[in-house]
């Protein structure tokens, strides 16, 4: 009888071993990811998207000032406080609305309403208006105003102007904007050494996003001090990160992906080989050709917070494309990026102002990241 029990025990152990072996087979290998249409930023799409910033850049109200009131003298209209960037509901949206129009003009010389757009850009980004913007930043209670989200978009605008070769309009705008650009660079140089921990959220204060755009500017204009500082701080913050919980994303109001923004930043600052090792430990699932990810679904585009999820689709797309760029083993991520863009792109023009005042910029930046 003892021998029979022993034999049964051996069979049970072997059976359990076989079950365990079957369980570790990756389910994803059984999936087939659907190939989706590649979105394209052509002239028709550019004309469509240009309507959004062209409308909102002169729309003063409603407006969210994000202001700390120090006294009665601070109670002024948005246009008085921010004569360059007073529209589009808030300062950072006004800034990237201007970036949107510069980006479209730069790519499409035959853009509809071209002359009107150039006139408005020159009118808003004048030397006098930028001088007033400087005064606001130098106010006693405004040191952290728009840190670092608005700062990042201001440097993205400056970068776009700087790299627009052969444009007389761009040259004038860059010169006019330069004092504010220089101030924002100084603010980065002062703030980053004091930031002990990165901010890992899916909204404005995300550190990785703020560093990525500032890094792009530093590389474009050859600002070595800012570039080196960002490289060092990015490695301080993120170099040892492992297994980012991408399955937790998105949160209800996210318009940025904490995991992907970090990945896109590290792609910028690490060597190719170091990045391959790092991303393999941080987001190992991205290397799986069958990796899929549901888009952020928007339930109500008239809700200013819930419509953030259209933004997360666009920002996921540009981050996925940045990770994939130049790396053959990650090219499949481009299809996933396309899926995210295609979900949100049809809905942002002609919809509510809650999304319309900012989503055009996100769509354009995402479309700019799409390659053949």
N, C-alpha and C positions, 0 to 999 in steps of 0.2 A: 504493500500500500504506500509506503514511504517513497518508493521509486516512482510510483504513478504521480504523487503530488509534486515531486521534484521535476518530472517531465512537464507537467502542466504549468508549473512556475516558469520554466525555461521558455515554453511556447508563448506564455503571456508577456514575458519581457520582450521577446522578439517581435510580437505583434505590436506592442506599444512603440517599439523603435521604428517600425514601419509607418505607424500613424504620424509620429513626430516628423519623420522624413518627408511625408507628404505635406504636412502643414507648413514647412519652411519654403516650399516652392512659391515663388513670388506670383501673386495673383495678376500683377500688372503685365506679366509676359503673355497672358491669355487675351489681352485687350488689343484692339486695333483702333488707333486714333484716327478719327475722320480728318481728312485734309479739307481745309476751308479756303475760300477765295481770298487772295491777297489784296488788301485795301491799297488804294493808290491815291496819292495827293497830286491830282492833275489841276489844270486851270479851272475847270468847272467846280471841283471840290474847293479849291482855294477861294474862288468867288463866293461860294456858299458860306464858308467858314469866316471869311473876312467881315461878313455882316455883323457877327457877334461883337468883336471888339470895337468896330466902327460905331456901332450903336451905343455901347455902354461907356466908352471913354469920355463922352460928353454928358452922361446921365449922372447928375450930382446926387439925386435922391432916388430910393432909400440909400442910406450910407451908414456903415459901421466903422466909426473912427478909431476904436481901440485906444482911446486917449485917457491919460491920467490928468485930471483937472487940477492945476495948481492955484488957480484964482480966476477971478472974473475975466481977466484979460485973455484967458485961454479959450473962452467961449466964442468961437468963430465958426463960420460955415466951412464945410469941407474944401471949397474952392479957395477960401482965404488961407486956410492952413496948408493946403497942398495944391497950389495952382497948376502943377505939372500932372499930378496923379490923383485927381479928386473923384473920378468917375468909377464905374464898375463895382459899386457897392463898398469896396474897401481898397486900401492903398496897394496891397500886393497884387490884387486882381487888375487894378489900373496899370501897374507896372508891366505885368506879363501880357496885358492886352496890347500895350505898345510894342512889346517884343513880338507878338503874333503878327502884327501888321508889317513890322520890319522884316520878319522872316519870310512872309508871303511876297512882299515887294521884291525882295532879294532873289527869290526863286522864279517869280513870274512877272517879268517886266510889262506884260500886257494885262495885268490885273485890272478888273473893272474898278472905276472910281479912283484910279491911281493918283491923279493930280489932287483930288480931295484928301486922300489919305496922307500924302506927303505934306500938304498944307497943314493938316491937323497935327501931324507929328512935329513939324517945325514950330507951330504955334504953342504946343504944350511944352515941348522940351526946349525952351528958350533959356538963355543965360539968366534972365531975370527970374523966371519961375524956379529954376534950379537953385538959385541963391536963396529963395524963400524956403525951399525944401531943406536946405542946409540949416537954416535958422531953426526949423522945427526939430531936427535931430539934435541940435546943440542945446535944446531946452533942458531945464533942470530935471524934469521928470521923464524925459524921452530917450534916455541912453539905451534902453533895451527895446525900443520901438521896432517891431517887425523882425526881431531876432529869432532864428536866422532865415526864416522862410522868405520874407520880403527882401532881405539882403541878397539871398541867393538869386532871386528873379531879377533884381537890379543888375547884378553882375552878368546874368545871362543876356539881358538887354545890351549891356556894354560890350559883351563878347560878340553879339550878332552885328552890332554896328562896326566894331573893329575889323571884322573879317569880311565886310561887304566892300570888296575892292572896286575901285573905279566909280563909286557913287559920290557925287558932290553933296547930296542931301545927307548921306550917312556920315560923311566927314564933318559936316556942320553939327549934326546931332551928337556925334561922339565928343566933339570939343565942348559943346554946351553941357553935356552930361558929366564930363570928367571930374569936376569938383565933388559931385555926389558919389561917383564911382570911387574916387580916392578915399572919401570918408568911410564908405562901406568896407573897403579893404583894410583900413586902419582898425575898424571895429572888429573885424575877424582876427586880426593880428593881436589885438588886446584881449579878446574874449576867449579864444581857443586854449591858450595856456592855462586859463583859470577853470576850464570845464573839466571836472574830475571824472564824470561819468557821462556816457552818451545817453541821449533821449531816444527811446526805442518805441515810439508810438506811430500810428498811421495817419497822423494829421500834421499840422503846420510845423510843430517844433522838432520834427524828426531830424536828428543830427546828421545822419548819413546823407539825406537829401541835400541839406544845407552845405555839406562839405563837397558833394559831387559837383554841383553847379559852380561853386567857388573855385574848385580845382580846374574845371574846364576853362574858366576865365583866366586863371593864372597861367595855364599852359598856352593859351591862345596869345596872350600879350607878353609872355616871357617874364612874369613876376615870380622870380625864383624864391623869394622869401616866403610868400604865401604858399607856393606849391610845396616846398619842403615841409613847412609847418603842417599842412593838411596831410601829407604822406605820413609824417610821424604820429600825428594825433589819430589818424585812422587806424594805424597799426597798434597804437596804445589801446584804443577802444575795442577793436574787433579781431585782432590777429589770433586770439586763442578761442574764439567762439566755435562751438560745435553743435550740430543737430538743431538748427533753427526750427521751431515748431510751426512749420508752414501750414499744417492742418488746422491751426487755430485761427487762421486768417480767412476772410476779413472780419474785423470788428464792425459793429453796426454803422459807424460813421467814418470809416477809413476812406481816405482818397490816396493814400500811399501804402505800399506793402513794406512793413518793417524788414522782413527777411530779404526781399529782392532789392530794396534800396541799399541795404548793407552790401549785398553781393555786387551790385553795380559799382559801388564806391571802391570795393577792394579790387575789382577788375581794373580800375583806373590806376591804383597805386602800387600793385604788386607786379612782379615780372610774370610772364606767361606761365612759366613752370611753377612758380610759387603759387600762382592763383589756381592752377589745376589741382594742386595738392589741397589748398585751402577750401575750395568749393566742394571738393570731394568729401570733406569732413563736415562742412557747414550745411550743404543742401545736397546730400548724395542722391536723392531721388531725381534731380534734374538731369542726370546722365542717362537715365532710362528713356529710351526712345518711345516707349509707350506711356510715359508720364503725362497725365492729364490733370486739369484743374478747372473746376467750375468757375464761371464768371461771377462777379459780384452782381446780384440781382437787385434792381431798383423797384421798390413797391410804390413809391409816390414821388414823382419828379417836381412836385410843387413844394415839397418839404426840403428846406435848405440843407439839412443834415443828411437825410436819407439819400439825396441825390449825389452825395459824395461818392457813392459806390460806382457811378459812371466814371468818376475820376480815378478810382482804384483800378478800373479796367484799363484805362489809358496808361497809367503809370506802371502797372504790371507789364504792359506791352513794351514800353520803352526800356524797362529794366531787363526783361527777357531777351530783347534784341541786343542789348549791350553785352550781356553775358555771352550770347551766341557769337558775337562778332569776332571773326578770325579764328574760331575754334570749331573744327569740323565735327567733333564729337558732341557738340551742343546745337547743331544747326536745326534739329527738330523743334527747338524752342520757338523758332520763328513762326511756325504754324500755330502754336499755342498763343503767341502774341497776336497773331491775326484774328484768332477767335475772339479775343477780348476786345479788340478794336471794333470788330464787326457787330458786336452786341450793342455797344453804346453809340457808335457814330451816327446812325440814322435818327437818333432822338434829340440831339442837342440843339438843332436849329429850329426855330419856330416854337420852341417849348417855353417853359416858364423862366423868368429872370433869375430864379434861385440857382439854376444851373447855367443859364445862358451868359451870365456875367463873367464866368471863368472857364467853363469847359471847352470853349473854342481853343484856348491856348494848350490845354492838355491834349486835345485831339490832334492839333498841328504838331506838337512835339512828338507824339506817338507815331503819327504818320511819317514824320521826318526820319524816324528810326527804322522804317521798313525798307528793306533792300531787296533787289532782285535775287 
